[in-house]
Amino acid sequence: MPKAGIGTTVIRKEAWDKVTGNAKYTADENPAGVLTARMVTSTFAHAKIKKIDYSQALLQKGVKAVITGEDYPVLSGGLVADRPPLANGKVRYYGEPVALVVADSEFDAANAVTFVKVEYEPLPVINSLSQALASGAPLVHEHQETYKHISKDLYPQPGTNICDIKKIRKGDVNQAFSNCDSIVEAHYSLPQSDHIAMETRAARARISPDGTVFVKSASQAPFGIKKELSSVFNLEQGKVVVEVPFVGGGFGGKAATQLELLAYMASKAVCGREVGIRNSREQDITSSPCKLGLDATLKLGATKDGMIKAAQMTYLVDAGAYADMGPRLSKAMAVDCTGPYNIENVSCDAVCVYTNHPYATSFRGFGHASYTFCVERTLDKLAKKLQMDPLELRKKNGLAPGNLTPTQVPLTASSLGSLGPCIEKLKPLINWEEGERIELGNHKIRAKGISCFWKTSDSSPDAVSGIILTFNNDGSLNVNCGCVECGPSMKTTVAQLLSEKLKMDISRVHVNMDVNTKCSPTHWKTVASMTTFMQGRAAMRAAEDVCRQLVSLAAVVLRCPPEDLEVGGERVYVRHEPSNFIHFKDLVHGYQYQNGNAVEGQIIGRGSFIMGDLNLLDKETGKGKAGPWWTVGAQGVEVEYDTEEYTYRLIKAATVIDAGKVLNPKMCEALVKGGMCMGLGLGTRENFSYSGKGEVLDTSLRTYKVMHFGETPQYLVDFVETPLENSPYGARGLAEHGIIGIPAALANALSVASGVELDELPLVPETIWRIKTGGRA
């Protein structure tokens, strides 16, 4: 019997390299002769650049070049080409790169940066969403209409700070509200925050004499870098080669292209020499893209028996100074705006707004943790008004096969999964039956909050993924795929799927850990919890291709019809006579007869997958299919709250997810736990705060606080398995989902404990005190 396959806990393929410290990341290698680039960044959130004087910097030891935006008057961006790699003419956020110093060493570059003098003329700062949307507001971008749109389905409003609007119109909302017995309405405010990946962003670039550009990057999207470099600088794609080694955490933040553009510009400035650029932690927080901010207003209406009939929602997304993934984030919110609930009458506007804050990009959950906070808090308010059990209200309104999504996609058991069983499994995990609020005495209260979630991917309709399989002389398998190993053990998952399909020991499946766009098959991006689905589909096709070739050749050698043959245990054997077989090793590089004649040749398997059945949403109604399927789940948080100090302790966090099929149990559990920890970080402490001038005040880990190991609660994880029929072995994506409902569950628990409605994040004790007391001691 083969070892591993699916449904079995497998040690990660790269585990030994990582635990021994042998794994190499982008900035770990520092070859002799590599120069260093360092950014000069803006000290204003919004200002004209009147003059940049770098004459003294050029005189400093080791300095090779200084570059400004005037040297490269180009625009970049994943969806809208609105962002200059180096600010040109004006700056739009605090920390924006305005110049680049290239020097022999980090020390020399850091020294020379201090000699670059930038003269600014301050402009009015858009420091909030309300300011951005106010009548007569200063414009972050004065000429939106001139920008090139890389994506077709964007609807900016030139002359305003609105970058894009997505609308959902389903049913008749006004009529439905008129027939409701109970209506609740609330406003929510969630701040921008950071990804805080352990490895800060880094890139290196060199240009060979023939013009080939070689880039090494800590990225989740090497093929995206290749495409954007080619587009921005008018390079031949075949002459752009991007390599990605291990990535030390990404959480979506490393799917954007930024430092790679600067590394190329730096290399070009020094005649193609290799140049490396690496963010300090402070630069990673302030200069590179962050997580979105959100202001939202929700209105829900229900009958007296708890059936939700109408929803009206406005989501205002703080995309910051540049679009990047902002329009896609607002679209993702609109697509799943109701949460996993059947609401037949929906009106939703998701508005992507420019401000003078750091620009936002993908973040674990892709906007779902933010809008889910709003939906789930509103559901708790509705349950309170109806005097219903919050958990039963959710179960009663849960989506089911046959219902329509907000974008009017019919749901099946396969595409949706099963929310009800997730809720039922959550109950005993958090001991829901004992009650939401328990007085412990000594001014202590134990309280519980719950939330539900769903998420589909907002993938590109033409997103592709490919895999190439080759064999070694001993019959073992080599796997070359384009997904990036950034944490969720995707490379190991591919090996598991192939181990199962080919019925071979997983230790004999060797996966190439690096990605090189010159020789690795294209994979869209390692994002959106879609890699198992996309790479898995490609892997299944590649395995089938290999099997066809093996069986075809073995049929000749074994003198039997191909339909009588099976593949397994690194052999091709006759189904009704298993003792009649031939080993892989005697087939994979062609078969040689005893007289020396050889037939066929090397067996090379290839598999490719394209998303295929997705489409753009209707501009006015939002009707359309934005993602292939959903993952649903239920979560709970338990806290112990001090009524005198307004402090609290995290006791327990629980998650139940419909995984479709759990491929690697311990790894799946670890992924969900990591997501829960991030969710608690967002809920309890993580945020950007700004000065009145738009300056980011939380610029280091001294002030930007993250969860510490000793503060984490007990984590409980369980799964439901409703197979996704068009996925390898029924598996659904779940890498992001642990984070989605946790901030809402925390806020629900603390609202129950404190007796006030907590509708903003993070929930530090000072916030609870301010809301509870009105700010009066």
Secondary structure in CASP SS format (residue, H / E / C, confidence):
PFRMAT SS
TARGET T0000
AUTHOR 0000-0000-0000
METHOD secondary structure of the structure
MODEL  1
M C 1.00
P C 1.00
K C 1.00
A C 1.00
G C 1.00
I C 1.00
G C 1.00
T C 1.00
T C 1.00
V C 1.00
I C 1.00
R C 1.00
K C 1.00
E C 1.00
A H 1.00
W H 1.00
D H 1.00
K H 1.00
V H 1.00
T C 1.00
G C 1.00
N C 1.00
A C 1.00
K C 1.00
Y E 1.00
T H 1.00
A H 1.00
D H 1.00
E C 1.00
N C 1.00
P C 1.00
A C 1.00
G C 1.00
V C 1.00
L E 1.00
T E 1.00
A E 1.00
R E 1.00
M E 1.00
V E 1.00
T E 1.00
S C 1.00
T C 1.00
F C 1.00
A C 1.00
H C 1.00
A E 1.00
K E 1.00
I E 1.00
K E 1.00
K E 1.00
I E 1.00
D E 1.00
Y C 1.00
S H 1.00
Q H 1.00
A H 1.00
L H 1.00
L C 1.00
Q C 1.00
K C 1.00
G C 1.00
V E 1.00
K E 1.00
A E 1.00
V E 1.00
I E 1.00
T E 1.00
G H 1.00
E H 1.00
D H 1.00
Y C 1.00
P C 1.00
V C 1.00
L C 1.00
S E 1.00
G C 1.00
G C 1.00
L C 1.00
V E 1.00
A E 1.00
D C 1.00
R E 1.00
P C 1.00
P C 1.00
L C 1.00
A C 1.00
N C 1.00
G C 1.00
K E 1.00
V E 1.00
R C 1.00
Y C 1.00
Y C 1.00
G C 1.00
E C 1.00
P E 1.00
V E 1.00
A E 1.00
L E 1.00
V E 1.00
V E 1.00
A E 1.00
D C 1.00
S C 1.00
E H 1.00
F H 1.00
D H 1.00
A H 1.00
A H 1.00
N H 1.00
A H 1.00
V H 1.00
T C 1.00
F C 1.00
V C 1.00
K E 1.00
V E 1.00
E E 1.00
Y E 1.00
E E 1.00
P E 1.00
L C 1.00
P C 1.00
V C 1.00
I C 1.00
N C 1.00
S C 1.00
L H 1.00
S H 1.00
Q H 1.00
A H 1.00
L H 1.00
A C 1.00
S C 1.00
G C 1.00
A C 1.00
P C 1.00
L C 1.00
V C 1.00
H C 1.00
E C 1.00
H C 1.00
Q H 1.00
E H 1.00
T H 1.00
Y C 1.00
K E 1.00
H E 1.00
I C 1.00
S C 1.00
K C 1.00
D C 1.00
L C 1.00
Y C 1.00
P C 1.00
Q E 1.00
P C 1.00
G C 1.00
T C 1.00
N C 1.00
I E 1.00
C E 1.00
D E 1.00
I E 1.00
K E 1.00
K E 1.00
I E 1.00
R E 1.00
K E 1.00
G C 1.00
D C 1.00
V H 1.00
N H 1.00
Q H 1.00
A H 1.00
F H 1.00
S H 1.00
N C 1.00
C C 1.00
D C 1.00
S E 1.00
I E 1.00
V E 1.00
E E 1.00
A E 1.00
H E 1.00
Y E 1.00
S E 1.00
L E 1.00
P C 1.00
Q C 1.00
S E 1.00
D C 1.00
H C 1.00
I C 1.00
A C 1.00
M C 1.00
E C 1.00
T C 1.00
R C 1.00
A E 1.00
A E 1.00
R E 1.00
A E 1.00
R E 1.00
I E 1.00
S C 1.00
P C 1.00
D C 1.00
G C 1.00
T C 1.00
V E 1.00
F E 1.00
V E 1.00
K E 1.00
S E 1.00
A C 1.00
S C 1.00
Q C 1.00
A C 1.00
P H 1.00
F H 1.00
G H 1.00
I H 1.00
K H 1.00
K H 1.00
E H 1.00
L H 1.00
S H 1.00
S H 1.00
V H 1.00
F H 1.00
N C 1.00
L C 1.00
E C 1.00
Q H 1.00
G H 1.00
K H 1.00
V E 1.00
V E 1.00
V E 1.00
E E 1.00
V E 1.00
P C 1.00
F E 1.00
V C 1.00
G C 1.00
G C 1.00
G C 1.00
F C 1.00
G C 1.00
G C 1.00
K C 1.00
A C 1.00
A C 1.00
T C 1.00
Q C 1.00
L H 1.00
E H 1.00
L H 1.00
L H 1.00
A H 1.00
Y H 1.00
M H 1.00
A H 1.00
S H 1.00
K H 1.00
A H 1.00
V C 1.00
C C 1.00
G C 1.00
R C 1.00
E C 1.00
V E 1.00
G E 1.00
I E 1.00
R E 1.00
N C 1.00
S C 1.00
R H 1.00
E H 1.00
Q H 1.00
D H 1.00
I H 1.00
T H 1.00
S C 1.00
S C 1.00
P C 1.00
C E 1.00
K E 1.00
L C 1.00
G E 1.00
L E 1.00
D E 1.00
A E 1.00
T E 1.00
L E 1.00
K E 1.00
L E 1.00
G E 1.00
A E 1.00
T C 1.00
K C 1.00
D C 1.00
G C 1.00
M C 1.00
I E 1.00
K E 1.00
A E 1.00
A E 1.00
Q E 1.00
M E 1.00
T E 1.00
Y E 1.00
L E 1.00
V E 1.00
D E 1.00
A E 1.00
G E 1.00
A C 1.00
Y C 1.00
A C 1.00
D C 1.00
M C 1.00
G H 1.00
P H 1.00
R H 1.00
L H 1.00
S H 1.00
K H 1.00
A H 1.00
M H 1.00
A H 1.00
V H 1.00
D C 1.00
C C 1.00
T C 1.00
G C 1.00
P C 1.00
Y E 1.00
N C 1.00
I C 1.00
E C 1.00
N E 1.00
V E 1.00
S E 1.00
C E 1.00
D E 1.00
A E 1.00
V E 1.00
C E 1.00
V E 1.00
Y E 1.00
T C 1.00
N C 1.00
H C 1.00
P C 1.00
Y C 1.00
A E 1.00
T C 1.00
S C 1.00
F C 1.00
R C 1.00
G C 1.00
F C 1.00
G C 1.00
H H 1.00
A H 1.00
S H 1.00
Y H 1.00
T H 1.00
F H 1.00
C H 1.00
V H 1.00
E H 1.00
R H 1.00
T H 1.00
L H 1.00
D H 1.00
K H 1.00
L H 1.00
A H 1.00
K H 1.00
K H 1.00
L H 1.00
Q C 1.00
M C 1.00
D C 1.00
P H 1.00
L H 1.00
E H 1.00
L H 1.00
R H 1.00
K H 1.00
K H 1.00
N H 1.00
G E 1.00
L C 1.00
A C 1.00
P C 1.00
G C 1.00
N C 1.00
L E 1.00
T C 1.00
P C 1.00
T C 1.00
Q C 1.00
V C 1.00
P E 1.00
L C 1.00
T C 1.00
A H 1.00
S H 1.00
S H 1.00
L H 1.00
G C 1.00
S C 1.00
L H 1.00
G H 1.00
P H 1.00
C H 1.00
I H 1.00
E H 1.00
K H 1.00
L H 1.00
K H 1.00
P H 1.00
L H 1.00
I C 1.00
N C 1.00
W H 1.00
E H 1.00
E H 1.00
G C 1.00
E C 1.00
R E 1.00
I E 1.00
E E 1.00
L E 1.00
G E 1.00
N C 1.00
H C 1.00
K E 1.00
I E 1.00
R E 1.00
A E 1.00
K E 1.00
G E 1.00
I E 1.00
S E 1.00
C E 1.00
F E 1.00
W E 1.00
K E 1.00
T E 1.00
S C 1.00
D C 1.00
S C 1.00
S C 1.00
P C 1.00
D C 1.00
A C 1.00
V E 1.00
S E 1.00
G E 1.00
I E 1.00
I E 1.00
L E 1.00
T E 1.00
F E 1.00
N C 1.00
N C 1.00
D C 1.00
G C 1.00
S C 1.00
L E 1.00
N E 1.00
V E 1.00
N E 1.00
C E 1.00
G C 1.00
C C 1.00
V C 1.00
E C 1.00
C C 1.00
G C 1.00
P C 1.00
S C 1.00
M H 1.00
K H 1.00
T H 1.00
T H 1.00
V H 1.00
A H 1.00
Q H 1.00
L H 1.00
L H 1.00
S H 1.00
E H 1.00
K H 1.00
L H 1.00
K C 1.00
M C 1.00
D C 1.00
I H 1.00
S H 1.00
R H 1.00
V E 1.00
H E 1.00
V E 1.00
N C 1.00
M C 1.00
D C 1.00
V E 1.00
N E 1.00
T C 1.00
K C 1.00
C C 1.00
S C 1.00
P C 1.00
T C 1.00
H E 1.00
W C 1.00
K C 1.00
T C 1.00
V C 1.00
A C 1.00
S C 1.00
M C 1.00
T H 1.00
T H 1.00
F H 1.00
M H 1.00
Q H 1.00
G H 1.00
R H 1.00
A H 1.00
A H 1.00
M H 1.00
R H 1.00
A H 1.00
A H 1.00
E H 1.00
D H 1.00
V H 1.00
C H 1.00
R H 1.00
Q H 1.00
L H 1.00
V H 1.00
S H 1.00
L H 1.00
A H 1.00
A H 1.00
V H 1.00
V H 1.00
L H 1.00
R C 1.00
C C 1.00
P C 1.00
P H 1.00
E H 1.00
D H 1.00
L E 1.00
E E 1.00
V E 1.00
G E 1.00
G C 1.00
E C 1.00
R E 1.00
V E 1.00
Y E 1.00
V E 1.00
R C 1.00
H C 1.00
E E 1.00
P E 1.00
S E 1.00
N E 1.00
F E 1.00
I E 1.00
H E 1.00
F H 1.00
K H 1.00
D H 1.00
L C 1.00
V C 1.00
H E 1.00
G E 1.00
Y E 1.00
Q E 1.00
Y C 1.00
Q C 1.00
N C 1.00
G C 1.00
N C 1.00
A E 1.00
V E 1.00
E E 1.00
G E 1.00
Q E 1.00
I C 1.00
I C 1.00
G E 1.00
R E 1.00
G E 1.00
S E 1.00
F E 1.00
I E 1.00
M C 1.00
G C 1.00
D C 1.00
L C 1.00
N C 1.00
L C 1.00
L C 1.00
D C 1.00
K C 1.00
E C 1.00
T C 1.00
G C 1.00
K C 1.00
G C 1.00
K C 1.00
A C 1.00
G C 1.00
P C 1.00
W C 1.00
W E 1.00
T E 1.00
V E 1.00
G E 1.00
A E 1.00
Q E 1.00
G E 1.00
V E 1.00
E E 1.00
V E 1.00
E E 1.00
Y E 1.00
D E 1.00
T C 1.00
E C 1.00
E C 1.00
Y C 1.00
T C 1.00
Y E 1.00
R E 1.00
L E 1.00
I E 1.00
K E 1.00
A E 1.00
A E 1.00
T E 1.00
V E 1.00
I E 1.00
D E 1.00
A C 1.00
G C 1.00
K C 1.00
V C 1.00
L C 1.00
N C 1.00
P H 1.00
K H 1.00
M H 1.00
C H 1.00
E H 1.00
A H 1.00
L H 1.00
V H 1.00
K H 1.00
G H 1.00
G H 1.00
M H 1.00
C H 1.00
M H 1.00
G H 1.00
L H 1.00
G H 1.00
L H 1.00
G H 1.00
T H 1.00
R C 1.00
E C 1.00
N C 1.00
F C 1.00
S C 1.00
Y E 1.00
S C 1.00
G C 1.00
K C 1.00
G C 1.00
E C 1.00
V E 1.00
L C 1.00
D C 1.00
T C 1.00
S C 1.00
L C 1.00
R C 1.00
T C 1.00
Y C 1.00
K C 1.00
V C 1.00
M C 1.00
H C 1.00
F H 1.00
G H 1.00
E H 1.00
T C 1.00
P C 1.00
Q E 1.00
Y E 1.00
L E 1.00
V E 1.00
D E 1.00
F E 1.00
V E 1.00
E C 1.00
T C 1.00
P C 1.00
L C 1.00
E C 1.00
N C 1.00
S C 1.00
P H 1.00
Y H 1.00
G H 1.00
A C 1.00
R C 1.00
G C 1.00
L C 1.00
A C 1.00
E C 1.00
H H 1.00
G H 1.00
I H 1.00
I C 1.00
G C 1.00
I H 1.00
P H 1.00
A H 1.00
A H 1.00
L H 1.00
A H 1.00
N H 1.00
A H 1.00
L H 1.00
S H 1.00
V H 1.00
A H 1.00
S H 1.00
G C 1.00
V C 1.00
E C 1.00
L C 1.00
D C 1.00
E E 1.00
L C 1.00
P C 1.00
L C 1.00
V C 1.00
P H 1.00
E H 1.00
T H 1.00
I H 1.00
W H 1.00
R H 1.00
I H 1.00
K H 1.00
T H 1.00
G C 1.00
G C 1.00
R C 1.00
A C 1.00
END
